[in-house]
């Protein structure tokens, strides 16, 4: 278990360094109390069976049961959201307005999704 925790922390550190190299800064990250606006459960506006769960400890999951993917996450300035799945990192622009989360890929042109908050902050 120590190795898994060390690996997860290492991935977060690598992702954080990547954010710094982009000449941006890390936003206030979620605390144990879950004060980051992303913390909660979000369902896709197209179908309520695909969800994102962002936890206050930087862990999360997404997908439709039984195909759920686990990830770690952090947010940089300017709304950049990074999620790391094993060794793959996805980078997204994020915008939260009321209870609507919109993410747009920073890696794939014209890839954008919207999710509505169903639980959390």
DRENVOBA-222889 format. One record per residue (C-alpha): residue number from 0; residue in three letters; x, y, z. Coordinates in Angstrom, 3 decimals. Example, Ala and Ser with C-alpha at 12.3 -4.5 7.8 and 13.67 -1.06 7.14 Angstrom:
2
node n 0&res ALA&xx 12.300&yy -4.500&zz 7.800;
node n 1&res SER&xx 13.670&yy -1.060&zz 7.140;
***
This chain:
121
node n 0&res UNK&xx 0.000&yy 0.000&zz 0.000;
node n 1&res UNK&xx 2.917&yy 2.356&zz 0.705;
node n 2&res UNK&xx 4.135&yy 1.921&zz -2.868;
node n 3&res UNK&xx 0.712&yy 2.719&zz -4.330;
node n 4&res UNK&xx 0.419&yy 5.865&zz -2.214;
node n 5&res UNK&xx 3.982&yy 6.895&zz -3.118;
node n 6&res UNK&xx 3.222&yy 6.288&zz -6.812;
node n 7&res UNK&xx 0.030&yy 8.383&zz -6.665;
node n 8&res UNK&xx 1.855&yy 11.231&zz -4.912;
node n 9&res UNK&xx 4.678&yy 10.991&zz -7.466;
node n 10&res UNK&xx 2.200&yy 11.299&zz -10.334;
node n 11&res UNK&xx 0.641&yy 14.365&zz -8.727;
node n 12&res UNK&xx 4.082&yy 15.903&zz -8.303;
node n 13&res UNK&xx 4.965&yy 15.218&zz -11.944;
node n 14&res UNK&xx 1.677&yy 16.732&zz -13.078;
node n 15&res UNK&xx 2.257&yy 19.759&zz -10.799;
node n 16&res UNK&xx 5.722&yy 20.289&zz -12.288;
node n 17&res UNK&xx 4.155&yy 20.142&zz -15.758;
node n 18&res UNK&xx 1.769&yy 22.872&zz -14.708;
node n 19&res UNK&xx 4.630&yy 25.042&zz -13.462;
node n 20&res UNK&xx 6.522&yy 24.573&zz -16.720;
node n 21&res UNK&xx 3.471&yy 25.979&zz -18.514;
node n 22&res UNK&xx 4.224&yy 29.195&zz -16.620;
node n 23&res UNK&xx 1.040&yy 28.996&zz -14.607;
node n 24&res UNK&xx 0.426&yy 28.464&zz -10.935;
node n 25&res UNK&xx -1.589&yy 25.958&zz -8.998;
node n 26&res UNK&xx -4.928&yy 27.182&zz -7.649;
node n 27&res UNK&xx -5.885&yy 26.596&zz -4.065;
node n 28&res UNK&xx -6.081&yy 22.840&zz -3.976;
node n 29&res UNK&xx -8.845&yy 20.967&zz -2.200;
node n 30&res UNK&xx -8.501&yy 20.487&zz 1.510;
node n 31&res UNK&xx -9.759&yy 17.560&zz 3.546;
node n 32&res UNK&xx -12.983&yy 19.541&zz 3.985;
node n 33&res UNK&xx -13.534&yy 19.569&zz 0.205;
node n 34&res UNK&xx -13.624&yy 23.315&zz -0.402;
node n 35&res UNK&xx -12.636&yy 23.181&zz -4.093;
node n 36&res UNK&xx -15.586&yy 23.869&zz -6.427;
node n 37&res UNK&xx -14.894&yy 20.650&zz -8.383;
node n 38&res UNK&xx -15.364&yy 18.391&zz -5.360;
node n 39&res UNK&xx -18.583&yy 16.468&zz -5.815;
node n 40&res UNK&xx -20.462&yy 14.264&zz -8.236;
node n 41&res UNK&xx -21.172&yy 15.442&zz -11.776;
node n 42&res UNK&xx -23.313&yy 13.720&zz -14.401;
node n 43&res UNK&xx -23.028&yy 14.202&zz -18.146;
node n 44&res UNK&xx -25.757&yy 16.434&zz -19.547;
node n 45&res UNK&xx -26.227&yy 14.078&zz -22.513;
node n 46&res UNK&xx -26.839&yy 10.966&zz -20.401;
node n 47&res UNK&xx -27.071&yy 10.605&zz -16.643;
node n 48&res UNK&xx -25.230&yy 7.268&zz -16.687;
node n 49&res UNK&xx -21.734&yy 8.793&zz -17.262;
node n 50&res UNK&xx -20.391&yy 10.544&zz -14.177;
node n 51&res UNK&xx -17.322&yy 12.238&zz -12.744;
node n 52&res UNK&xx -16.538&yy 12.115&zz -9.044;
node n 53&res UNK&xx -13.924&yy 14.577&zz -7.753;
node n 54&res UNK&xx -12.864&yy 13.834&zz -4.165;
node n 55&res UNK&xx -11.261&yy 16.313&zz -1.745;
node n 56&res UNK&xx -8.116&yy 14.125&zz -1.500;
node n 57&res UNK&xx -7.283&yy 14.685&zz -5.223;
node n 58&res UNK&xx -8.618&yy 11.262&zz -6.214;
node n 59&res UNK&xx -11.532&yy 10.749&zz -8.525;
node n 60&res UNK&xx -13.354&yy 8.402&zz -10.832;
node n 61&res UNK&xx -15.327&yy 8.629&zz -14.044;
node n 62&res UNK&xx -17.328&yy 6.451&zz -16.358;
node n 63&res UNK&xx -20.366&yy 4.248&zz -16.444;
node n 64&res UNK&xx -20.576&yy 1.149&zz -14.245;
node n 65&res UNK&xx -18.889&yy -1.271&zz -14.529;
node n 66&res UNK&xx -16.275&yy 0.607&zz -16.634;
node n 67&res UNK&xx -15.102&yy 3.085&zz -13.987;
node n 68&res UNK&xx -11.658&yy 4.704&zz -14.315;
node n 69&res UNK&xx -9.755&yy 5.974&zz -11.261;
node n 70&res UNK&xx -7.611&yy 9.119&zz -11.488;
node n 71&res UNK&xx -5.809&yy 11.813&zz -9.538;
node n 72&res UNK&xx -6.416&yy 15.473&zz -10.304;
node n 73&res UNK&xx -5.329&yy 19.048&zz -9.722;
node n 74&res UNK&xx -6.210&yy 22.475&zz -11.130;
node n 75&res UNK&xx -3.839&yy 25.166&zz -12.463;
node n 76&res UNK&xx -4.566&yy 28.856&zz -12.984;
node n 77&res UNK&xx -6.692&yy 29.857&zz -15.934;
node n 78&res UNK&xx -9.021&yy 26.894&zz -15.419;
node n 79&res UNK&xx -6.632&yy 24.144&zz -16.487;
node n 80&res UNK&xx -7.653&yy 20.777&zz -15.062;
node n 81&res UNK&xx -5.238&yy 17.839&zz -15.187;
node n 82&res UNK&xx -6.318&yy 14.267&zz -14.533;
node n 83&res UNK&xx -3.853&yy 11.391&zz -14.410;
node n 84&res UNK&xx -5.006&yy 7.843&zz -15.151;
node n 85&res UNK&xx -2.159&yy 5.428&zz -14.379;
node n 86&res UNK&xx 0.538&yy 7.081&zz -16.536;
node n 87&res UNK&xx -1.715&yy 8.989&zz -18.946;
node n 88&res UNK&xx -2.480&yy 12.650&zz -18.175;
node n 89&res UNK&xx -5.399&yy 14.482&zz -19.734;
node n 90&res UNK&xx -5.439&yy 18.284&zz -19.743;
node n 91&res UNK&xx -8.686&yy 20.262&zz -19.904;
node n 92&res UNK&xx -9.899&yy 23.844&zz -19.701;
node n 93&res UNK&xx -12.635&yy 23.938&zz -17.078;
node n 94&res UNK&xx -15.436&yy 26.346&zz -16.371;
node n 95&res UNK&xx -17.994&yy 26.088&zz -13.599;
node n 96&res UNK&xx -21.078&yy 28.273&zz -13.795;
node n 97&res UNK&xx -23.748&yy 27.650&zz -11.189;
node n 98&res UNK&xx -23.954&yy 23.847&zz -11.120;
node n 99&res UNK&xx -22.723&yy 23.289&zz -14.676;
node n 100&res UNK&xx -19.159&yy 22.089&zz -15.343;
node n 101&res UNK&xx -17.846&yy 22.423&zz -18.890;
node n 102&res UNK&xx -14.516&yy 20.865&zz -19.826;
node n 103&res UNK&xx -12.736&yy 21.370&zz -23.147;
node n 104&res UNK&xx -9.712&yy 19.314&zz -24.132;
node n 105&res UNK&xx -6.380&yy 21.082&zz -24.357;
node n 106&res UNK&xx -5.072&yy 18.119&zz -26.383;
node n 107&res UNK&xx -7.873&yy 17.324&zz -28.854;
node n 108&res UNK&xx -9.495&yy 20.081&zz -30.913;
node n 109&res UNK&xx -13.255&yy 20.581&zz -30.534;
node n 110&res UNK&xx -13.657&yy 18.052&zz -27.706;
node n 111&res UNK&xx -15.984&yy 19.566&zz -25.113;
node n 112&res UNK&xx -18.375&yy 18.081&zz -22.539;
node n 113&res UNK&xx -20.792&yy 19.498&zz -19.968;
node n 114&res UNK&xx -21.793&yy 17.976&zz -16.632;
node n 115&res UNK&xx -24.348&yy 19.033&zz -14.022;
node n 116&res UNK&xx -23.632&yy 18.764&zz -10.295;
node n 117&res UNK&xx -25.747&yy 16.145&zz -8.565;
node n 118&res UNK&xx -23.945&yy 16.066&zz -5.194;
node n 119&res UNK&xx -21.259&yy 18.003&zz -3.360;
node n 120&res UNK&xx -20.352&yy 21.639&zz -2.766;
***
